[in-house]
Amino acid sequence: MKIRVMIIDFEEPIRQGLSSVLESKGGIEVVCKLGGCGGAAEMAGWISPDVVMAGLRTLEEDETGFFNSLLKMSIPLIITLEDRQDQLNQAFGFLEKGAVDYLILPGEKNGTIEKVKTAALARPIDLAERLKPIKLTFPHAGSLRKVVVIASSTGGPQALRAIIPKLPQGLPAAVIVVQHMGQGFTTLLAERLDKISAISVEEAQDGRIIKGGCAYVAPYGRHLGVEKSRIALVAGQPINGVMPSADYTMASVAREYSADSVAVVLTGMGRDGGKGAGDIKSAGGRVIVQDRESSVIFGMPQAALKTGCVDKVVELSGIARSLAKEVYV
């Protein structure tokens, strides 16, 4: 069965270019090309595409509620955009709300095709309708008790937004986030989470002392390790096809903090975090994974489950509570 794609963009050359790339190798069929979002929701409901690719400008200027309609129909959305800071910021907002991926145009041929293949496996979730606000209260913060490593990929920005802001101020644990994203997006992720969270969130810097009540987002293009309670950023080769790699970070944290380490593996394609979660478990730490039902793609949680190291399988809305409780065990 071919992957069926709908393309929406104001610019006809962009629609034609994407169509030519996607259909160049077989396995993908472009079933619809539209010049705007008007009537697009009705068309999507009729033809049931496996993936929608929509230009950022068309989504920004849409007044028909097309994006929300896609979420309700659980149709994966890839946002196409230019490599400009203002567009990166706007695109990130859609990723937080449920878009599964983005493509900076013109895009490399094989990379574009792989993004569509991955998106076709995703199951978008409208978290706004599923998650209720939860206020967590815990004992007064003390010294650093635990170090938590969160691994996430496809669907991660949306999931992290449902977890990090719920962690209480003064949590006696440090949180390291390894989210697979392109250049520029890890900085945005840290900035946006910091604005809505009680704990401090920053993009990790080499040599920074790891402190409780803080979250550190691994930057694009470098692996994040820990040495003598400081962040150690390392340039190297991708692991599991990604850099930063959660496996690398979790192995490092397991060596440094042993039983005081916690692994959390969230939604995402591939197996990153599976081996690392096993390393943390072997060191005496704890492992939590997101459940299948609330995951956009269950690949990474499933990889951890296959190692036999998982202590808890938790629905997304309960992960913040489970994580915070582990800190006081």
C-alpha positions in Angstrom: 0.0 0.0 0.0 1.3 3.4 -0.9 1.4 6.3 1.6 -1.2 8.8 0.5 -0.2 12.4 0.9 -2.1 15.7 0.7 0.0 18.9 0.0 -1.3 22.4 0.8 0.7 25.5 0.0 0.0 28.9 -1.5 2.9 28.5 -3.9 2.3 26.2 -6.9 6.1 25.6 -7.5 6.3 24.3 -3.9 3.4 22.0 -4.3 4.8 20.7 -7.5 8.3 20.3 -6.2 7.2 18.4 -3.1 5.0 16.2 -5.3 7.9 15.4 -7.6 10.2 14.5 -4.8 7.7 12.3 -2.9 6.7 10.3 -6.0 10.2 9.9 -7.3 11.0 6.6 -5.6 7.6 4.9 -5.4 5.7 4.0 -2.2 4.2 7.4 -1.9 1.3 8.9 -3.8 0.2 12.5 -3.7 -3.5 12.3 -3.8 -4.4 16.0 -3.5 -2.7 19.4 -3.9 -4.5 22.5 -2.7 -3.6 26.2 -2.7 -5.0 27.0 0.7 -6.9 25.6 3.7 -10.3 26.6 2.6 -12.3 23.3 2.2 -9.2 21.3 3.1 -10.7 19.7 6.2 -13.7 18.5 4.1 -11.3 17.1 1.5 -9.2 15.4 4.1 -12.3 13.8 5.6 -13.3 12.5 2.2 -10.0 11.2 0.8 -8.4 10.2 4.2 -4.7 10.9 3.5 -2.1 9.2 5.5 -0.1 12.4 5.9 -0.8 16.1 5.2 2.1 18.5 4.3 1.0 22.1 4.8 2.9 25.4 4.4 3.4 27.4 7.6 1.9 30.5 6.0 -1.3 28.6 4.9 -1.8 27.4 8.5 -1.0 30.9 10.0 -3.6 32.6 7.7 -6.2 29.8 8.0 -9.5 30.8 9.5 -11.3 27.5 9.0 -9.9 25.6 11.9 -8.1 23.1 9.6 -5.3 22.3 12.0 -7.8 21.4 14.8 -9.8 19.3 12.3 -6.7 17.3 11.4 -6.1 16.6 15.1 -9.6 15.4 15.6 -9.2 13.1 12.5 -5.8 11.9 13.8 -4.2 12.7 10.5 -0.4 13.4 10.9 0.7 16.9 9.8 4.2 17.9 8.6 4.7 21.7 8.5 6.8 23.1 5.6 8.7 26.3 6.2 11.6 28.5 5.3 14.8 28.6 7.3 14.0 31.8 9.1 13.9 32.5 12.9 10.4 33.9 12.9 9.1 30.8 11.0 10.9 28.5 13.4 9.1 30.1 16.3 5.8 29.9 14.6 6.3 26.3 13.5 7.3 25.3 17.1 3.9 26.4 18.3 2.2 23.9 16.0 4.6 21.1 17.1 3.6 21.8 20.7 -0.1 21.5 19.7 0.2 18.2 17.9 2.0 18.6 14.5 4.2 15.5 14.1 7.2 17.0 12.2 8.5 19.9 10.1 10.4 20.3 6.9 12.7 23.2 6.1 12.4 23.8 2.4 13.6 22.9 -0.1 14.6 19.8 1.9 16.9 17.0 0.9 15.2 14.3 -1.2 15.8 11.2 0.9 15.2 13.2 4.1 11.9 14.5 2.9 10.8 11.0 2.0 11.9 9.6 5.3 9.9 12.3 7.2 6.8 11.3 5.3 7.3 7.6 6.0 7.8 8.3 9.7 4.8 10.6 9.9 2.6 8.0 8.3 3.2 5.8 11.4 2.2 8.5 13.8 -1.1 8.8 15.6 -1.6 12.5 16.5 -3.4 13.3 19.8 -5.3 16.3 20.8 -4.0 16.7 24.3 -6.0 19.9 24.9 -9.1 17.7 25.2 -7.4 14.9 27.2 -5.2 16.6 29.8 -6.7 18.3 32.8 -4.6 20.8 34.9 -3.0 19.0 37.9 -1.4 20.9 40.7 1.4 18.8 42.3 2.6 19.6 45.8 5.6 17.8 47.4 7.9 18.3 50.5 10.2 21.3 50.6 13.2 21.0 48.3 16.5 19.7 49.8 19.8 19.0 48.1 19.9 17.2 44.7 18.4 13.7 45.2 17.9 12.4 41.7 18.9 13.0 38.1 16.2 12.3 35.5 16.8 11.8 31.8 13.8 12.2 29.5 14.1 10.8 26.0 11.6 11.9 23.3 11.3 12.2 19.5 8.2 12.4 17.3 5.4 13.9 19.4 7.9 15.0 22.0 7.4 18.7 22.1 3.7 18.2 22.8 4.4 15.5 25.5 7.1 17.6 27.2 4.7 20.5 27.4 2.4 18.1 29.4 5.2 17.1 31.8 7.8 19.8 32.5 5.4 22.6 33.5 3.7 20.3 36.0 6.9 19.7 38.0 6.9 21.6 41.3 9.3 24.5 42.0 12.2 23.5 44.0 12.0 19.8 42.9 15.2 18.2 44.4 16.1 16.7 41.1 17.7 17.7 37.8 16.0 16.9 34.6 17.9 16.3 31.3 15.8 16.4 28.2 17.1 14.6 25.0 14.6 15.6 22.3 15.4 14.8 18.7 15.1 18.1 16.8 16.9 20.0 14.2 19.3 22.9 14.6 17.7 25.9 16.3 14.7 24.0 17.7 16.3 22.7 20.9 17.0 26.4 21.8 13.4 27.2 21.2 12.2 24.2 23.1 14.2 25.3 26.2 13.0 28.9 26.0 9.3 28.0 25.5 9.3 25.5 28.4 11.1 27.9 30.7 8.3 30.5 30.2 5.6 28.1 31.4 7.4 26.0 34.0 8.0 26.4 37.7 11.4 24.8 37.4 14.2 26.5 35.4 14.7 25.3 31.9 17.7 26.0 29.7 19.6 24.7 26.8 22.5 22.7 28.2 25.9 24.4 28.3 29.3 22.6 28.5 30.6 22.7 32.1 27.4 23.8 33.7 27.0 22.4 37.3 23.9 20.2 37.5 21.4 21.5 40.1 18.1 20.5 41.5 15.0 22.3 40.3 16.5 22.8 36.8 16.0 21.1 33.4 18.6 21.0 30.8 17.7 20.5 27.1 20.5 18.7 25.1 21.5 20.9 22.2 21.4 19.8 18.6 24.5 18.1 17.1 26.2 17.1 20.4 25.9 14.3 22.8 25.3 15.2 26.4 27.2 13.4 29.2 27.9 14.1 32.9 31.3 14.3 34.5 31.8 15.2 38.2 28.2 16.6 38.4 28.9 18.9 35.4 27.4 18.7 31.9 29.9 17.5 29.3 28.9 18.2 25.7 30.7 15.9 23.2 30.9 16.2 19.4 31.0 12.7 17.8 29.1 10.3 15.6 25.3 9.8 15.8 24.1 6.9 17.9 20.9 5.2 16.7 21.0 7.7 13.8 20.6 10.7 16.2 22.8 13.3 18.0 22.1 14.0 20.8 21.4 10.4 21.8 19.4 9.5 24.9 21.3 6.2 25.1 24.6 8.1 25.5 23.2 10.5 28.1 21.5 7.7 30.1 24.6 5.6 30.2 26.6 8.6 31.4 24.1 9.5 34.1 23.9 5.8 35.2 27.7 5.8 35.8 27.6 9.1 37.6 24.5 8.8 39.8 23.8 5.0 39.9 20.6 4.3 41.9 19.9 8.0 42.0 19.1 8.1 38.3 15.7 7.9 36.6 14.9 7.2 32.9 11.7 8.4 31.2 11.1 7.3 27.7 8.4 9.1 25.8 6.8 9.0 22.4 9.1 8.7 19.4 10.3 6.7 16.3 13.2 4.3 16.6 14.9 2.7 19.6 16.9 5.6 21.3 16.6 5.4 25.0 16.0 1.7 25.1 19.5 0.6 25.9 20.1 3.6 28.0 17.1 2.8 30.2 18.6 -0.6 30.7 21.9 1.0 31.8 20.0 3.1 34.4 18.1 0.0 35.6 21.3 -2.0 35.9 22.8 0.8 38.0 19.9 0.6 40.5 17.8 3.4 39.0 14.2 3.5 37.9 12.6 3.5 34.5 9.2 5.0 33.4 7.8 4.8 29.8 4.8 6.4 28.2 2.0 4.1 27.4 1.0 3.2 23.8 -2.4 4.9 23.9 -1.0 8.4 24.6 2.1 8.0 22.4 2.1 9.5 18.9 4.6 6.8 18.0 5.3 3.9 20.4 8.7 3.0 19.0 11.0 4.3 21.7 8.8 3.2 24.7 8.5 -0.2 23.1 12.3 -0.5 22.7 12.7 0.1 26.4 9.9 -2.4 27.2 11.7 -5.1 25.1 14.8 -4.8 27.4 12.7 -5.9 30.4 14.0 -2.9 32.4 10.7 -0.9 32.8 9.3 -0.3 36.3 6.2 1.7 35.2 4.1 2.2 32.1 2.2 5.5 32.5 -0.3 7.5 30.5 1.1 10.9 29.6 -1.1 12.8 32.0 0.3 10.8 34.9 4.0 11.0 34.1 4.8 14.2 35.9 3.2 12.8 39.1 5.0 9.5 38.8 8.3 11.2 38.0 8.0 13.6 41.0 7.2 10.7 43.3 10.3 8.8 42.2 12.4 11.7 43.5 11.3 11.1 47.0 11.7 7.3 47.0 
